[in-house]
Amino acid sequence: MSDTPYLLEVAVSVALLASAIGFAIGLAVGRGRQPRWQEKGSFVHKVSIGFADLDRLDAVMLRFEVESGSRLQGVEIGELRLPERSGVAIVTRGKHVFVPDDRSVLRTGDQVLVVAALGQVSAVEERLRSVSRYGRLATWAEDMDDHSGSVRAFGVRRRSGVTAA
């Protein structure tokens, strides 16, 4: 009698057992597949934005921290006016994690997760940088910096040395 079928059966059993143990350890340690964050390295106007792909949802999760000196401090979530198909998913404040509503106010040190559709990532980044630079009146302030639609159209001149914050 040949030992080949017996050895084949043992090898298959060991392989199945090893893969099951590896899967269980992966679930216990990694808690499923974690997104890999990619830092964009952009520190424009005190907002550094990282992102992770959410493959199955055709979406991207962006992460940023409200840093000291950023005009994101004191801004309500609703005042961010993020593009359609995007929104703030979670805010981490110290050890407290919560899902914000439109009236939740950002504070220094907040870690914020934003979910955006794949086509909206650059618009979300642009909006966050704008609010970080100008605060809650970002859209209005940008219009003031743009020569069309500014107070100059009404014949009002800015004092020398005064710029939009």
C-alpha positions as CSV (number, residue, x, y, z in Angstrom):
1,M,0.0,0.0,0.0
2,S,1.3,3.5,-0.9
3,D,1.7,6.3,1.6
4,T,1.2,9.0,-1.1
5,P,-2.6,9.5,-0.5
6,Y,-2.1,9.6,3.2
7,L,0.7,12.2,3.0
8,L,-1.3,14.3,0.6
9,E,-4.3,14.2,3.0
10,V,-2.0,15.3,5.9
11,A,-0.4,18.1,3.8
12,V,-3.9,19.4,2.8
13,S,-5.1,19.3,6.4
14,V,-2.0,21.1,7.7
15,A,-2.3,23.8,5.0
16,L,-6.0,24.3,5.8
17,L,-5.3,24.5,9.6
18,A,-2.5,26.9,9.1
19,S,-4.6,29.2,6.9
20,A,-7.5,29.1,9.4
21,I,-5.1,30.0,12.2
22,G,-3.5,32.8,10.1
23,F,-7.0,34.2,9.3
24,A,-8.1,34.1,12.9
25,I,-4.9,35.9,14.1
26,G,-5.3,38.5,11.3
27,L,-8.8,39.2,12.5
28,A,-7.8,39.4,16.1
29,V,-4.8,41.6,15.6
30,G,-5.8,43.7,12.6
31,R,-9.6,43.7,13.2
32,G,-10.1,43.3,9.4
33,R,-8.6,45.3,6.7
34,Q,-7.5,48.7,7.9
35,P,-7.2,51.6,5.5
36,R,-3.6,52.8,4.8
37,W,-3.3,56.5,5.3
38,Q,-1.3,58.5,2.8
39,E,-0.1,61.8,3.9
40,K,-0.3,64.4,1.2
41,G,2.4,66.5,3.0
42,S,0.4,69.7,2.5
43,F,0.7,72.1,5.4
44,V,-0.9,75.0,3.6
45,H,-2.6,77.3,6.1
46,K,-2.2,75.0,9.1
47,V,-4.2,72.0,7.7
48,S,-2.5,68.8,6.9
49,I,-4.8,66.4,5.0
50,G,-4.2,62.6,4.8
51,F,-6.5,60.2,2.9
52,A,-7.4,56.5,2.5
53,D,-9.3,54.8,-0.3
54,L,-12.6,53.1,0.5
55,D,-12.4,50.8,-2.5
56,R,-15.8,49.3,-2.4
57,L,-17.6,52.6,-1.8
58,D,-15.9,54.6,-4.5
59,A,-15.0,57.0,-1.8
60,V,-12.0,58.4,0.0
61,M,-11.6,59.1,3.7
62,L,-9.7,62.3,4.5
63,R,-8.2,63.0,7.9
64,F,-7.1,66.4,9.3
65,E,-6.3,67.9,12.7
66,V,-7.4,71.4,13.7
67,E,-4.1,72.9,14.7
68,S,-3.4,75.9,16.9
69,G,-3.7,79.1,14.9
70,S,-5.9,77.6,12.3
71,R,-9.1,79.4,11.5
72,L,-10.9,76.1,11.5
73,Q,-11.1,76.6,15.3
74,G,-14.6,77.7,16.3
75,V,-16.1,76.8,13.0
76,E,-19.3,74.7,13.1
77,I,-19.4,71.6,10.9
78,G,-22.3,73.1,8.9
79,E,-20.2,76.2,8.2
80,L,-17.5,74.0,6.4
81,R,-20.0,73.8,3.5
82,L,-18.3,70.7,2.1
83,P,-19.2,69.7,-1.5
84,E,-22.1,67.4,-2.2
85,R,-21.5,63.7,-1.6
86,S,-19.0,64.5,1.2
87,G,-19.4,65.0,4.9
88,V,-17.7,64.8,8.3
89,A,-18.0,61.3,9.6
90,I,-16.2,61.4,13.0
91,V,-14.5,63.8,15.2
92,T,-12.0,62.6,17.9
93,R,-11.5,65.1,20.7
94,G,-9.0,63.7,23.2
95,K,-10.4,60.3,24.2
96,H,-13.9,61.2,23.1
97,V,-15.1,60.1,19.7
98,F,-18.4,61.3,18.3
99,V,-20.4,61.8,15.1
100,P,-20.9,65.5,14.8
101,D,-24.0,67.3,13.7
102,D,-24.1,70.6,11.8
103,R,-23.9,72.6,15.0
104,S,-20.8,70.8,16.4
105,V,-17.9,73.3,16.8
106,L,-14.3,72.4,15.9
107,R,-11.7,72.9,18.5
108,T,-7.9,72.9,18.5
109,G,-6.6,69.3,18.6
110,D,-9.7,67.8,17.0
111,Q,-9.0,64.9,14.6
112,V,-11.6,65.0,11.9
113,L,-12.5,62.3,9.4
114,V,-14.3,63.4,6.2
115,V,-15.7,61.0,3.6
116,A,-15.8,62.2,0.0
117,A,-16.8,60.6,-3.3
118,L,-13.8,59.9,-5.5
119,G,-14.5,62.8,-7.8
120,Q,-14.9,65.3,-4.9
121,V,-11.5,64.8,-3.1
122,S,-9.8,67.9,-4.5
123,A,-12.9,70.1,-4.0
124,V,-13.0,69.0,-0.3
125,E,-9.3,69.6,0.1
126,E,-9.7,73.1,-1.5
127,R,-12.6,73.9,0.8
128,L,-10.8,72.8,3.9
129,R,-7.8,74.9,3.0
130,S,-10.0,77.9,2.3
131,V,-11.8,77.7,5.6
132,S,-8.4,77.1,7.4
133,R,-7.1,80.3,5.8
134,Y,-10.2,82.6,6.0
135,G,-12.5,81.0,8.6
136,R,-16.2,80.6,8.4
137,L,-16.5,83.4,5.9
138,A,-14.2,81.7,3.4
139,T,-16.3,82.0,0.3
140,W,-17.0,85.7,1.0
141,A,-13.3,86.4,1.8
142,E,-12.2,84.7,-1.4
143,D,-14.5,86.8,-3.4
144,M,-13.0,89.9,-1.8
145,D,-9.5,88.7,-2.8
146,D,-10.7,88.2,-6.3
147,H,-10.8,91.6,-8.1
148,S,-14.2,90.9,-9.6
149,G,-17.0,91.3,-7.0
150,S,-14.7,93.0,-4.5
151,V,-15.3,96.4,-2.8
152,R,-13.1,97.9,-5.5
153,A,-16.0,97.5,-7.8
154,F,-17.8,100.1,-5.7
155,G,-14.8,102.5,-5.8
156,V,-13.6,101.6,-2.3
157,R,-9.8,101.3,-1.9
158,R,-8.1,99.2,0.8
159,R,-5.7,101.0,3.0
160,S,-2.1,100.3,2.2
161,G,-0.7,97.3,4.2
162,V,-4.1,95.9,4.8
163,T,-4.8,92.5,3.2
164,A,-7.5,89.9,3.6
165,A,-6.6,87.6,6.5
